[in-house]
Amino acid sequence: MQEKIKGIVLRTVKYGDKSLIVDLFTESHGRMSFMTAFTRTKRTVCGASYWQHLSMVEFNADIRPSNARLARPTDVRLYYNYIDVPFSPVKSSIAMFVSEFLNAALREEKNNAALYSYLESSFQWLDMTDDVSAIANFHIVFVMQLSRFIGIYPNTEDDGNYFDLMAGAYTYGQPPHSHFLKPEEARYLPLLFRMKYSTMHLFRFSRSARMRILAVLCAYYRLHVPAFPELKSLDVLHEMFD
């Protein structure tokens, strides 16, 4: 049955010489994959320019649950055109990291309207923000708040000296495994998780501190999201902010 699909591009994989497999998080069905033509000519209807990292696209597709073949999008258009992300080295590096992170974190995610709205508004905020220095913590806030929408948000309200990454909660004693934060780091978590896009510019981190925060967040996701991998784009991102 033909449906109108809205989605955000997570990943593309070249398939043969003339096709792309596109993974999207869609508003109506959660994560989905489609097959589309790959060509860079001016006559392209579904050209590669539509399928960049975090592109917000709308198209028609014949969705049939029993069909083993990937549906092909038609009448593709961008329903939001990025103004700054493609042209800003900092923002494009953040977009690359975020798309890789989402590709890993949303492998099995089903229909989730609240999550889709969060992704959409977050990326539009990133695109429209003029002060580059104000977005140095964007990816940190994004990853922390994403955990709310996929059901793994940690409990940072309880008392305790150590933070158990496996349990996602504080504990008074040292956990019997290696996945925990010591008291000198654990005490900062409630403050970090209160950061928002509107206030994150007030938090000044050194490069080493920002790297440590991201390392802990990625470790937390690896413990709670099946098959969450090491992220290749993380090294690129570390070089962007000092």
C-alpha positions as CSV (number, residue, x, y, z in Angstrom):
1,M,0.0,0.0,0.0
2,Q,1.3,3.4,-0.9
3,E,2.1,5.6,2.1
4,K,3.6,9.0,2.7
5,I,6.8,8.5,4.7
6,K,8.7,11.2,6.7
7,G,12.1,10.2,7.9
8,I,15.6,11.2,9.0
9,V,18.5,9.6,7.3
10,L,20.8,7.5,9.6
11,R,23.0,5.7,7.1
12,T,23.5,4.9,3.4
13,V,25.3,1.9,2.0
14,K,26.2,1.6,-1.7
15,Y,24.6,-1.5,-3.3
16,G,26.1,-2.4,-6.6
17,D,26.9,0.4,-9.0
18,K,23.6,2.2,-9.3
19,S,21.8,1.7,-5.9
20,L,21.9,2.8,-2.3
21,I,20.4,1.1,0.7
22,V,19.1,3.9,3.0
23,D,18.4,3.4,6.7
24,L,16.0,6.0,8.2
25,F,14.2,6.6,11.4
26,T,10.7,7.3,10.2
27,E,7.9,9.2,12.0
28,S,5.3,6.5,11.4
29,H,7.2,3.2,11.5
30,G,10.4,3.7,13.4
31,R,13.5,2.4,11.8
32,M,13.2,1.3,8.1
33,S,15.4,0.5,5.1
34,F,14.8,1.5,1.5
35,M,16.4,0.9,-1.9
36,T,17.0,3.9,-4.1
37,A,18.8,4.8,-7.3
38,F,22.4,6.1,-6.9
39,T,23.4,8.7,-9.5
40,R,24.7,12.2,-9.5
41,T,23.3,13.5,-12.8
42,K,21.1,16.6,-12.8
43,R,18.1,14.5,-14.0
44,T,18.1,12.4,-10.9
45,V,14.8,12.1,-9.2
46,C,16.2,10.3,-6.1
47,G,19.8,11.4,-6.2
48,A,22.4,11.1,-3.6
49,S,21.9,14.7,-2.3
50,Y,18.7,13.6,-0.6
51,W,20.4,11.0,1.5
52,Q,23.1,12.9,3.4
53,H,23.6,12.4,7.2
54,L,20.4,13.5,9.1
55,S,18.6,14.7,6.0
56,M,14.9,15.1,6.6
57,V,13.0,13.6,3.7
58,E,9.5,12.9,2.7
59,F,8.4,10.4,0.0
60,N,5.9,7.9,-1.1
61,A,6.6,4.1,-0.8
62,D,4.7,0.9,-1.2
63,I,4.8,-0.5,2.3
64,R,4.0,-4.2,2.5
65,P,5.0,-6.1,5.7
66,S,5.1,-9.4,3.8
67,N,7.3,-8.1,1.1
68,A,10.9,-9.4,1.5
69,R,12.2,-6.8,-1.0
70,L,13.1,-3.3,0.1
71,A,10.6,-0.6,-1.0
72,R,11.7,2.1,-3.4
73,P,11.0,5.8,-2.5
74,T,9.2,7.9,-5.1
75,D,8.4,11.7,-5.2
76,V,11.3,12.3,-2.8
77,R,11.7,15.8,-1.4
78,L,13.5,17.4,1.5
79,Y,10.9,18.7,3.9
80,Y,13.6,20.7,5.8
81,N,16.6,22.2,4.1
82,Y,19.6,22.7,6.2
83,I,21.0,26.2,6.0
84,D,24.3,25.8,7.9
85,V,25.1,22.2,8.8
86,P,26.5,21.2,5.3
87,F,28.8,24.2,5.2
88,S,30.1,24.4,8.8
89,P,33.0,22.0,9.5
90,V,32.0,21.9,13.2
91,K,28.3,21.3,12.6
92,S,28.9,18.7,9.9
93,S,31.3,16.8,12.2
94,I,28.7,16.8,14.9
95,A,26.1,15.6,12.3
96,M,28.4,12.8,11.3
97,F,28.9,11.6,14.9
98,V,25.2,11.9,15.7
99,S,24.1,9.9,12.7
100,E,26.6,7.2,13.5
101,F,25.5,7.2,17.1
102,L,21.8,7.0,16.1
103,N,22.5,4.2,13.6
104,A,23.9,2.2,16.5
105,A,21.4,3.2,19.2
106,L,18.2,2.8,17.1
107,R,18.8,-0.6,15.5
108,E,15.5,-2.1,16.7
109,E,13.6,1.1,17.5
110,K,9.9,0.9,16.6
111,N,7.4,3.7,16.1
112,N,8.1,6.5,18.6
113,A,6.5,9.9,17.8
114,A,8.1,11.6,20.8
115,L,11.6,10.4,19.8
116,Y,11.0,11.6,16.2
117,S,10.0,15.0,17.4
118,Y,13.1,15.2,19.6
119,L,15.4,14.3,16.7
120,E,13.7,16.8,14.4
121,S,13.8,19.7,16.8
122,S,17.3,19.0,17.9
123,F,18.8,19.0,14.4
124,Q,16.9,22.1,13.4
125,W,18.2,23.8,16.6
126,L,21.8,22.8,15.6
127,D,21.3,24.1,12.1
128,M,19.9,27.5,13.1
129,T,22.3,28.3,16.0
130,D,24.7,31.0,14.9
131,D,27.3,30.9,17.7
132,V,29.6,27.9,17.1
133,S,31.0,28.2,20.6
134,A,27.5,27.6,22.0
135,I,27.3,24.1,20.3
136,A,30.5,22.6,21.8
137,N,28.4,20.5,24.1
138,F,25.5,19.7,21.7
139,H,26.5,16.1,21.2
140,I,26.8,15.5,24.9
141,V,23.4,16.9,25.7
142,F,21.9,15.1,22.7
143,V,23.2,11.7,23.8
144,M,22.2,12.2,27.4
145,Q,18.6,13.2,26.6
146,L,18.3,10.6,23.9
147,S,18.5,8.0,26.6
148,R,15.1,9.2,27.9
149,F,13.3,8.3,24.7
150,I,14.8,4.8,24.3
151,G,14.2,3.8,27.9
152,I,17.7,3.7,29.4
153,Y,17.8,7.1,31.2
154,P,19.9,6.7,34.4
155,N,18.6,7.4,37.9
156,T,20.7,10.3,39.0
157,E,18.4,11.3,41.9
158,D,19.3,8.7,44.5
159,D,22.1,9.1,47.1
160,G,25.3,7.2,46.9
161,N,29.0,7.5,46.4
162,Y,29.6,5.4,43.4
163,F,27.6,5.3,40.1
164,D,26.9,1.8,38.8
165,L,26.8,2.1,35.0
166,M,25.3,-1.4,34.6
167,A,22.4,-0.6,37.0
168,G,22.1,3.0,35.9
169,A,22.0,4.2,39.5
170,Y,24.0,5.3,42.5
171,T,25.3,2.9,45.2
172,Y,27.0,3.4,48.5
173,G,29.5,0.6,48.0
174,Q,31.8,-0.1,45.1
175,P,30.1,-2.4,42.6
176,P,31.5,-5.9,42.1
177,H,32.5,-5.2,38.5
178,S,34.5,-2.6,36.6
179,H,31.6,-0.6,35.1
180,F,31.2,2.2,37.6
181,L,32.2,5.8,38.3
182,K,34.2,6.6,41.4
183,P,32.9,9.3,43.8
184,E,35.0,12.1,42.4
185,E,33.3,11.7,39.0
186,A,29.9,10.3,40.1
187,R,29.0,13.5,42.0
188,Y,28.9,15.5,38.8
189,L,26.2,13.4,37.0
190,P,23.1,15.1,38.3
191,L,24.4,18.5,37.2
192,L,25.4,17.1,33.7
193,F,22.1,15.5,33.1
194,R,20.3,18.8,33.8
195,M,22.0,20.5,30.8
196,K,19.8,21.6,28.0
197,Y,20.5,23.2,24.6
198,S,19.5,26.6,26.1
199,T,21.9,26.4,29.0
200,M,24.8,24.2,27.7
201,H,26.9,27.2,26.7
202,L,27.3,27.9,30.4
203,F,29.3,24.7,30.8
204,R,32.9,25.1,30.0
205,F,34.8,21.8,29.6
206,S,38.4,21.2,28.7
207,R,39.1,18.9,25.7
208,S,40.1,16.1,28.1
209,A,37.0,16.5,30.2
210,R,34.7,16.5,27.2
211,M,36.5,13.3,25.9
212,R,36.0,11.7,29.2
213,I,32.3,12.5,29.3
214,L,31.7,11.1,25.9
215,A,33.7,8.0,26.7
216,V,31.5,7.4,29.8
217,L,28.3,8.0,27.8
218,C,29.4,5.6,25.0
219,A,30.3,3.0,27.6
220,Y,26.9,3.4,29.2
221,Y,25.1,2.8,25.9
222,R,27.3,-0.2,25.2
223,L,26.1,-1.7,28.4
224,H,22.4,-1.0,27.7
225,V,22.0,-1.2,23.9
226,P,22.7,-4.6,22.3
227,A,25.7,-4.7,19.9
228,F,26.5,-1.0,20.4
229,P,29.9,-0.6,18.7
230,E,32.9,1.5,19.0
231,L,32.2,4.7,17.0
232,K,34.6,5.7,14.2
233,S,33.6,9.3,14.1
234,L,34.4,9.9,17.8
235,D,38.1,10.6,17.0
236,V,37.2,13.3,14.5
237,L,34.9,14.9,16.9
238,H,37.6,15.1,19.6
239,E,39.7,17.3,17.3
240,M,36.9,19.9,16.8
241,F,36.7,21.3,20.4
242,D,39.6,22.3,22.6
